Amino acid sequence: MKTCAALFLALTLLASAEPSFRIGDPARSDASTRYFDKDAFRQLVEHMPKTELHTHLEGAVRPDTILELAQVYNIELGAANVEELKKKIQMRPGENLLDFLKKFDPFRFVFDHPESLRRVAYEMVEEEAREGVVYSEIRINPVKREDVLSIEGVLDAVLEGMQQASEDYGIESRLIVSLNRSYPLESAMRVARAAAARKDRGVVAMDLAGDEVHHPASKFKEVFDYAQSQGLHITIHAGEAVGPDSIRQALEVCHAERIGHGVRLGEDPAVLEEVARRRATLEMCPSSNLLINVVKDLKSYPLMTYAHQGIPVTISTDDRHIFDLTLTGEYLAMAEQCGLSLQDLEKISLNGIRSSFLPEREKARVEARWRERMDALRSDFALEP
């Protein structure tokens, strides 16, 4: 597989008259490439309009919010301040998937109450808006403690929080309802029915996440047949813990239009070709894959390898406060490690709108807003050719 650097060398040689904007030594700038030092490029990325399609609400709860809510509900966290709490809930290099799953234990209580669910959903959208996100799709597994709060109650509270933040911050956001692969079919179908009942209130899709090894997507064919029949879109986590066969099942059995992660797609050229033929978008989460040990480093991350095969790719944070990430940071990591230009990042951001689960008319409206903001940024930073 070609490296990111080799692919971008070829791309530079084929560049159009419009200059490429990249991180580097400004003294090297020429007619075909304008370089910015790291701080200047960071400013560009911070202000550019972005999109995010793969972010879990459960992993996006602010540590300071957890501390405050623990006091409200009289929960003992075993952490006296934010820094102590971060040591409990954030991933560190060298930890594994089992470590990751344990990170949520200290704050599961947050999802037992409608008022706290509304708050964390609001804050999730608020954080994205402050990063320049113009459109996002947030996902949640609504099966929490059903003896305390029903599936329907979880979804209603999250939708209320998201919608209020969208109004307050001028950001478009929609909800994806996620299933855990370990669920029995009966529970999964109850979740699908609750999601379908809210498709006119902000729910746009169903997702499948969890243990790829022991619970293949084909187990849920009936559930995703139902979801599709009800007009819900479908995205499925695949090609992360298991290789390309997991992606094939998601596409062929469960009607997936997008693939969550898909980082191992390149292991099977036939599956890669099929994903490209379908133009099934990959919702890629670079630092998440690195911290879970799915990839060895970011320099060899295959995001642009797949993009050059005609596959739409996007960048997301996955679980931003578990991995201690921002979307701006993920964009910059790909620019630094794989040589992405500002134009590459623009295309990836636009992919998020074009691959979204919005109706076509709404996509066009959001894209027009995205272009207005990008044009203003180019003018402010004198980025015209």
N, C-alpha and C positions, 0 to 999 in steps of 0.2 A: 504494500500500500504506500502510495507517495506521501511524503511529509507535507505539512502545511506550507513550509517554506518553499519547497519545490513547486507546488501548485501556484503559489502566489508570484513566483518569479515568472512563470509562464503567463499568468494573468497580466502582469505589468507590461510584458513585451507586446501584449495584444491590446493595451489600453487605448481608449478613445482620446479625442482631443481634450476632453475635460480632465483636469489634473486629479490625481489621487491624493487624498489627505491621510497621512499616516503618522504614527509615532516615530520619532527619530531625531537626528541632528538637524536643526533648522538650516544650518549652513549648507546642507546637501540639497536643498530644494532646487528643482529645475522645472522646466515647462510641463513635464509629465507627472511629477510628484512633488507635492508640498509637504514638508515634514514639520511637525510640531513637537516641542519638548513635551515630556510626560504631563506636566502640570497644565499646559495649554490644551492638550488633547483631552485631559480629564474634564476640563471646563466644557469643552464641546460636547462630550458624552453626557455630562450631568444635565445639560440644557436641552439635548435633543429629545424629540418625542419618542416614546418607547411603547412597546406592547409586551404583555406577559400572559402566556396561555397555560403554564403549568406551575401552579403554586397551591400548596395545601394550607388551608386555614389553621389546621392543628399545629403546623410547624411555624406559624407566623405570629404567634402570640408574644407580645413584648414582655421581656423579663420584668420590667417595672410594673406592668399591668398584673402579672402573676402575683407579685408581692402585695400589691394593693388589694387584689381580690382575695388573697389568702387571709388578710386581716378582716375583710368584710364577712367571709364565711367561716372564720375561726379555724383555719386549716394550718397545721404545723408543717412547714416546708423544710425545716432543718437548714435554712439559709437566712442570715440576718440582713443581707443586702443584695443588691443586683449582682455584684461581682461573685459573691458566693453562689448565688443561684445559677449564674452562667456556667460555673464549673460543673454543675449537676446536669444542665439541660443542653449544653452545646457540644457538638462533636469535636474531637481532637484527632490530629493525625495518628494513625496506628490503630484506631478503634475500628470495630467491624459492625456488620448489620445488626447483630444481637445488641451491641452497645447502643446503636441508633434507636432501636425499638424501646429501650429502657429510658431514653431521654424524656419521654412523654409522661412517665409515671408521676412525677411530682405535681403536675398541673392538670391532670385529667378532670379534676373537680370543676374547672372553668367551663366545661361543656355540659354541666348538669343544670344550668340555670339560664332561662331565656334572656335575662338582663345582661349577664356576662357574655353570652353568645352575641347579642346585639353589639355590645361594646367591642369585642375583639374583631368582629366582621367590619365594623365601622373603621377601626384603627388600621386594619389591613388595607382597605381602600385608601385611607388617608395617607399611609406610608407610600403607596404606589404613586398617588397623585403628586406627592412631594418629590418623587424621583423623575417626574416628567412623563409618567405612564398615561397614555390617552385611552387605552383599552386593555382590560384584563378579564380573564376567566379564572375564577377562584373555585377550588374544589374542596368538598368536605365529605367525610364518611358520617352519615347522620345516625348511625347506630351507636348510641352511647349507653348510658344507664337508663334503659327503657322503663324501669320501675320509678324513675324520677322524672324523665322527660321523654316524650314519644319521638319517633322519627319525624313525624309531621311538625312537632313543636320545635325540634332542632332546625329544620329547614326554614320554617316561618320566621324564627328569630334571626337567623343568619341573613335571610333575604331583606328583612326590615333594616338591619344594620348596614348592609351593603347599599341599599337604595338611598338611605339618608345620607351616607357619605358621598355617593355619586352626585346627589343634588348639591351638597355643600361644596364639593371640590371640582365639579365639572368634569368628572371622569366617567366613562362608560364601563360598567362591570356586569358580568353575568356569572351564574353559578353552575358548576358541574357537580353532579351527585355521584359519589364514588362508592363502589362495593369492595369489600375485602374478599379475596379469593378463598378464604377459609370458611365463608358463610355457607350454610346449607341453602339449597335452592329456594326453599320457602321464605327465608329471611330476605334473600336477594330480591325475590319478586315483590315483597312488600315495599322494599326500598324503591324499586322501579315504578311501582304504582304511585307512591307518594311523589316521586319526581315528575311523572307524567301529569299529575294533577296540578302541578305548579309551572307548567311550561309556558303559560301566559303571564307569569309573575316574575320571570327572571331565570328560571332553570332552563338551560339550553341543551344539556347532554348528560349521558351516563359514562362512568369511568369504571375500570377494574384495576385494583392495585393489590399488592401483598405478595405472598409466597408463590413465585412462578414455578419453583421446582416441584412442589407437591400438589399444586392446584392449577392445572392448565386452563386456559381460557375456554376451551371447548366444553368444559363443565357447565358453563353459563349460557350456552347457545339459546336456550328457551327464553332466558331473561332479556338478552339483547335482541332477539327476534321481536319480543314484545315492545321493547324500548323503541326500536326502529318503526314498528307499526304505529306507535303513538306520536311520531314526529320528532322524537329526540335524536340528537346527534350522538355519535359514539367515538370515544377515545379510550385507548387501553394501554396500560403500562406493559411494555414488552421489550425483549432484547436487552435486558439489564442483567438480571441474575441468570437468565437462560438465554441461549443463543437465538439465531434467526428463526428456528421452528416456532418459537413463541410468537414472533411477529407474524409468521404465516397464519397461525391459528387466529390471531386477532383480526387479520384482514379477511380471511376466507370463511371463518366460522361465525365470527361475532360482528361483522360489518364495520370494523373500525375505519374511520376516516382519517384519524390521526393516531400516531404512536407516541406514547409517553416514554421518553428516553431513546430507545432504539439504537443505543450506542454500539451494540454488537452486530448490527445489520451487515457490515462488510464481511462477516465470516462466511456468508453464502451468496455468491454472485447472482444466483437465480432469484433469491428473495429480494436482493437489492434491486434487481431489474424490475421485479414486480412492483415494489414500492415506488420506483421511479415512474413506471407506466401508469400507476393509479394516481400519481402525484399526492401520495399520502404524506402529510406533513409530519416531521419529526419534532417533537417538543423536547429539545435537548437542554440538559442541566449540567454544565461542565463540572463545576466545583463539587456538586453533590456526587457525581459519578467518581470523582477523585477521592473524596473523603470516605466513600463507601467501598473504595478499592475495586471499582469496576474498571478503571483505567489507571495506568501507571503514572501518567503525568499529563499536563495540559498541552505541552508542545506537540504531542502526537495525537491530540484529540481530533476525531474524524469529522467534525462539523462541516468544514469546507470541502472535504473529500466527498461527502454526500451531496452537498450543494452543487458541486461541479458535475454530478451525475443527473442533475435536473430535479432533485428532491427538495421541496421547500423545507427549510430548517428555521427554527426559532430558538431563542435563548431565554431561559427562565431560572428562577432561584430554587424551585422545588419546596424547600422548607427553610425559609430565610433566617429565622432566629435559632433554629437548631444548628444550621451550618454557619451562622454568623455572616450572612451575605447580604449584599444589596444587588439590585439589578444593574445599576451603574457599574458596580465592581465586576460583575460577570461580563458585561460588554468590554470593559477595559482589560480583563484577563485574557479574553480572546484576541483583542488587538495586540497586546504585548506578547503573548505566547505563540499565537498562530499568525501574526502579521495582518490581521484584518484591518482594512481601511475604514474611514468614516463611511464611505459609500457602501461597503459591505455591511456595516452595521445598520445603515438606513434600509437596505434591502431586507435584512433579517427582521427589522422592526415592522416594515410593511407586510412581510409574510404573516405576521401576527394578526393583522387586520384581514388580509385576504384569505387566511386559513381559519379565521374565527368562525364560530357557529352562529353568527348574526345573519339575518336575511340580507339579500343582496343590496337592497335599497339602503339599509342601515350601514352596511359595509362602506358603500359609496360615501355616505355622509361622514363617517368617522375618518375615512381616508382623506377626504377634502380638508377636514380639520387638521389631520396630521401634516398634510402638505403646507398648509398655511403656517404652522409652527416651524416646520423645517425651512421654509423659505425665509421666514423672519430670522432664524438662527444663522443661515448662510449670509444674510445681509449684515447682521450684527458682527459676525466674525470675518467679514470680507472674504467669503469662500467662493465667490464667483470666479469662473475661469479667466 
